[in-house]
Amino acid sequence: MRKLTKEMAREFEIYLYEEERNKNTTPPYLRNLSLIMEWLNGKVIDEAVALAYKMYICERYAPPLFAKLYDKSNLPCVGISSG
């Protein structure tokens, strides 16, 4: 279990800029990393936290029609069950 630190995020940013061939892919990766770090709010990353984040993303960003078709007890967009 580890915490995602600002230093780790900066190292990832440097890695992306050094290794990425397409300049258009790096900014979305960094935005997503920033959102994850904000959501974590200093929490240690373990399996339960990772699954909770997947559920959060699924619930927040699933299209309305998709949300109507599936309830929270069966979240196929992340392949996990909330129960």
MDAnalysis code that builds the backbone (N, CA, C; Angstrom):
import MDAnalysis as mda
import numpy as np

u = mda.Universe.empty(249, n_residues=83, atom_resindex=np.repeat(np.arange(83), 3), trajectory=True)
u.add_TopologyAttr("name", ["N", "CA", "C"] * 83)
u.add_TopologyAttr("resid", np.arange(1, 84))
u.add_TopologyAttr("resname", ["MET", "ARG", "LYS", "LEU", "THR", "LYS", "GLU", "MET", "ALA", "ARG", "GLU", "PHE", "GLU", "ILE", "TYR", "LEU", "TYR", "GLU", "GLU", "GLU", "ARG", "ASN", "LYS", "ASN", "THR", "THR", "PRO", "PRO", "TYR", "LEU", "ARG", "ASN", "LEU", "SER", "LEU", "ILE", "MET", "GLU", "TRP", "LEU", "ASN", "GLY", "LYS", "VAL", "ILE", "ASP", "GLU", "ALA", "VAL", "ALA", "LEU", "ALA", "TYR", "LYS", "MET", "TYR", "ILE", "CYS", "GLU", "ARG", "TYR", "ALA", "PRO", "PRO", "LEU", "PHE", "ALA", "LYS", "LEU", "TYR", "ASP", "LYS", "SER", "ASN", "LEU", "PRO", "CYS", "VAL", "GLY", "ILE", "SER", "SER", "GLY"])
u.atoms.positions = np.array([
    [0.848, -1.184, 0.000],
    [0.000, 0.000, 0.000],
    [0.890, 1.243, 0.000],
    [0.512, 2.193, -0.826],
    [1.319, 3.407, -0.954],
    [0.418, 4.612, -1.103],
    [0.978, 5.745, -0.784],
    [0.305, 7.011, -1.049],
    [0.835, 7.558, -2.364],
    [-0.043, 8.163, -3.108],
    [0.356, 8.830, -4.344],
    [0.781, 10.239, -3.961],
    [2.051, 10.531, -4.152],
    [2.594, 11.819, -3.722],
    [2.752, 12.775, -4.901],
    [2.913, 14.044, -4.582],
    [3.169, 15.047, -5.623],
    [4.484, 14.756, -6.339],
    [5.453, 14.246, -5.602],
    [6.737, 13.897, -6.211],
    [6.562, 12.773, -7.235],
    [5.756, 11.770, -6.901],
    [5.490, 10.681, -7.833],
    [4.774, 11.203, -9.078],
    [3.826, 12.118, -8.875],
    [3.101, 12.698, -10.000],
    [4.044, 13.477, -10.902],
    [4.963, 14.210, -10.311],
    [5.940, 14.985, -11.093],
    [6.866, 14.054, -11.885],
    [7.285, 12.963, -11.266],
    [8.126, 11.992, -11.963],
    [7.372, 11.376, -13.140],
    [6.082, 11.102, -12.947],
    [5.255, 10.565, -14.022],
    [5.133, 11.578, -15.157],
    [4.957, 12.840, -14.805],
    [4.861, 13.897, -15.811],
    [6.148, 13.968, -16.644],
    [7.278, 13.933, -15.986],
    [8.565, 13.969, -16.692],
    [8.684, 12.750, -17.607],
    [8.330, 11.591, -17.080],
    [8.371, 10.368, -17.880],
    [7.504, 10.507, -19.127],
    [6.283, 11.007, -18.968],
    [5.390, 11.152, -20.113],
    [5.966, 12.081, -21.169],
    [6.495, 13.203, -20.750],
    [7.060, 14.143, -21.713],
    [8.300, 13.579, -22.400],
    [9.062, 12.750, -21.691],
    [10.247, 12.152, -22.302],
    [9.894, 11.006, -23.247],
    [8.840, 10.254, -22.940],
    [8.539, 9.034, -23.677],
    [7.390, 9.132, -24.678],
    [6.476, 10.043, -24.465],
    [5.302, 10.108, -25.335],
    [5.655, 10.636, -26.712],
    [5.097, 10.017, -27.720],
    [5.312, 10.460, -29.090],
    [4.253, 11.464, -29.510],
    [3.084, 11.372, -28.922],
    [1.978, 12.243, -29.284],
    [1.746, 13.249, -28.157],
    [1.936, 14.516, -28.439],
    [1.785, 15.559, -27.417],
    [0.352, 15.672, -26.915],
    [-0.602, 15.174, -27.678],
    [-2.012, 15.290, -27.290],
    [-2.427, 14.296, -26.206],
    [-1.643, 13.253, -25.967],
    [-2.036, 12.269, -24.953],
    [-1.566, 12.634, -23.551],
    [-0.490, 13.377, -23.436],
    [0.070, 13.683, -22.120],
    [-0.855, 14.538, -21.250],
    [-1.426, 15.646, -21.739],
    [-2.287, 16.456, -20.872],
    [-3.491, 15.704, -20.273],
    [-4.193, 14.849, -21.043],
    [-5.290, 14.103, -20.416],
    [-4.812, 13.148, -19.314],
    [-3.652, 12.516, -19.510],
    [-3.108, 11.652, -18.458],
    [-2.870, 12.460, -17.185],
    [-2.300, 13.639, -17.339],
    [-1.993, 14.472, -16.173],
    [-3.259, 14.995, -15.514],
    [-4.271, 15.327, -16.313],
    [-5.560, 15.755, -15.737],
    [-6.185, 14.624, -14.934],
    [-6.165, 13.414, -15.498],
    [-6.728, 12.268, -14.781],
    [-5.971, 11.992, -13.488],
    [-4.662, 12.091, -13.544],
    [-3.856, 11.889, -12.344],
    [-4.205, 12.927, -11.287],
    [-4.380, 14.166, -11.699],
    [-4.748, 15.228, -10.768],
    [-6.108, 14.946, -10.121],
    [-7.062, 14.481, -10.920],
    [-8.389, 14.151, -10.383],
    [-8.320, 12.993, -9.399],
    [-7.511, 11.995, -9.718],
    [-7.357, 10.858, -8.803],
    [-6.740, 11.315, -7.487],
    [-5.701, 12.137, -7.585],
    [-5.049, 12.612, -6.367],
    [-6.004, 13.445, -5.516],
    [-6.811, 14.265, -6.177],
    [-7.794, 15.071, -5.449],
    [-8.801, 14.167, -4.747],
    [-9.284, 13.147, -5.443],
    [-10.257, 12.227, -4.859],
    [-9.644, 11.447, -3.702],
    [-8.392, 11.024, -3.860],
    [-7.729, 10.254, -2.803],
    [-7.560, 11.067, -1.523],
    [-7.257, 12.356, -1.673],
    [-7.098, 13.234, -0.523],
    [-6.160, 12.637, 0.531],
    [-5.023, 12.105, 0.058],
    [-4.021, 11.580, 0.972],
    [-4.220, 10.147, 1.413],
    [-5.270, 9.479, 0.936],
    [-5.514, 8.089, 1.328],
    [-4.428, 7.182, 0.769],
    [-4.162, 6.123, 1.493],
    [-3.262, 5.083, 1.020],
    [-4.013, 4.284, -0.037],
    [-3.335, 3.953, -1.121],
    [-3.965, 3.193, -2.198],
    [-3.870, 1.705, -1.888],
    [-5.029, 1.074, -1.795],
    [-5.095, -0.377, -1.664],
    [-6.239, -0.861, -2.560],
    [-6.525, -2.131, -2.549],
    [-7.540, -2.677, -3.450],
    [-8.915, -2.052, -3.186],
    [-9.290, -1.902, -1.933],
    [-10.599, -1.340, -1.603],
    [-10.728, 0.102, -2.100],
    [-9.682, 0.886, -1.958],
    [-9.704, 2.276, -2.419],
    [-9.771, 2.321, -3.941],
    [-9.028, 1.450, -4.611],
    [-9.061, 1.398, -6.075],
    [-10.455, 1.029, -6.567],
    [-11.098, 0.063, -5.942],
    [-12.454, -0.329, -6.331],
    [-13.452, 0.794, -6.052],
    [-13.281, 1.489, -4.945],
    [-14.165, 2.611, -4.625],
    [-14.034, 3.711, -5.674],
    [-12.816, 3.961, -6.137],
    [-12.614, 4.980, -7.176],
    [-13.254, 4.544, -8.485],
    [-13.127, 3.272, -8.828],
    [-13.776, 2.765, -10.040],
    [-15.293, 2.966, -9.959],
    [-15.870, 2.664, -8.815],
    [-17.310, 2.852, -8.647],
    [-17.681, 4.327, -8.762],
    [-16.883, 5.194, -8.165],
    [-17.120, 6.637, -8.230],
    [-17.124, 7.113, -9.684],
    [-16.136, 6.690, -10.445],
    [-16.043, 7.082, -11.853],
    [-17.236, 6.546, -12.638],
    [-17.579, 5.294, -12.402],
    [-18.701, 4.684, -13.112],
    [-19.996, 5.429, -12.816],
    [-20.243, 5.708, -11.556],
    [-21.470, 6.398, -11.168],
    [-21.497, 7.831, -11.690],
    [-20.360, 8.481, -11.690],
    [-20.305, 9.887, -12.078],
    [-20.349, 10.099, -13.592],
    [-19.704, 9.215, -14.335],
    [-19.543, 9.455, -15.765],
    [-20.318, 8.506, -16.674],
    [-21.006, 7.519, -16.110],
    [-21.784, 6.612, -16.957],
    [-22.898, 7.395, -17.640],
    [-23.140, 7.126, -18.920],
    [-24.231, 7.824, -19.612],
    [-25.563, 7.539, -18.921],
    [-26.506, 8.489, -18.950],
    [-27.800, 8.299, -18.269],
    [-28.517, 7.019, -18.681],
    [-28.517, 6.683, -19.949],
    [-29.181, 5.469, -20.385],
    [-28.532, 4.250, -19.751],
    [-27.208, 4.246, -19.689],
    [-26.480, 3.143, -19.070],
    [-26.867, 3.029, -17.593],
    [-26.942, 4.153, -16.906],
    [-27.281, 4.156, -15.485],
    [-28.679, 3.594, -15.256],
    [-29.605, 3.839, -16.177],
    [-30.962, 3.305, -16.040],
    [-30.987, 1.795, -16.227],
    [-30.108, 1.287, -17.075],
    [-30.095, -0.139, -17.374],
    [-29.499, -0.979, -16.248],
    [-28.583, -0.393, -15.479],
    [-27.887, -1.137, -14.437],
    [-28.023, -0.421, -13.103],
    [-28.257, -1.219, -12.052],
    [-28.324, -0.597, -10.735],
    [-26.961, -0.707, -10.060],
    [-26.841, -0.132, -8.876],
    [-25.546, -0.084, -8.195],
    [-25.090, -1.448, -7.691],
    [-25.972, -2.440, -7.639],
    [-25.563, -3.762, -7.175],
    [-24.835, -4.541, -8.263],
    [-24.872, -4.035, -9.494],
    [-24.210, -4.717, -10.593],
    [-23.604, -3.653, -11.512],
    [-22.320, -3.426, -11.388],
    [-21.662, -2.371, -12.149],
    [-20.776, -2.968, -13.237],
    [-21.364, -3.354, -14.374],
    [-20.551, -3.999, -15.402],
    [-19.501, -3.102, -16.025],
    [-19.656, -1.784, -15.908],
    [-18.662, -0.914, -16.539],
    [-17.327, -0.994, -15.833],
    [-17.289, -1.515, -14.616],
    [-16.018, -1.680, -13.923],
    [-15.760, -3.120, -13.538],
    [-16.733, -3.996, -13.794],
    [-16.538, -5.402, -13.527],
    [-16.503, -5.766, -12.056],
    [-17.197, -4.979, -11.221],
    [-17.222, -5.270, -9.791],
    [-18.634, -5.142, -9.279],
    [-18.875, -5.667, -8.140],
    [-20.164, -5.542, -7.472],
    [-19.985, -4.671, -6.242],
    [-20.952, -3.816, -5.972],
    [-20.850, -2.931, -4.811],
    [-21.294, -3.606, -3.533],
    [-21.833, -4.794, -3.606],
    [-22.386, -5.478, -2.439],
    [-21.549, -6.513, -1.859],
])
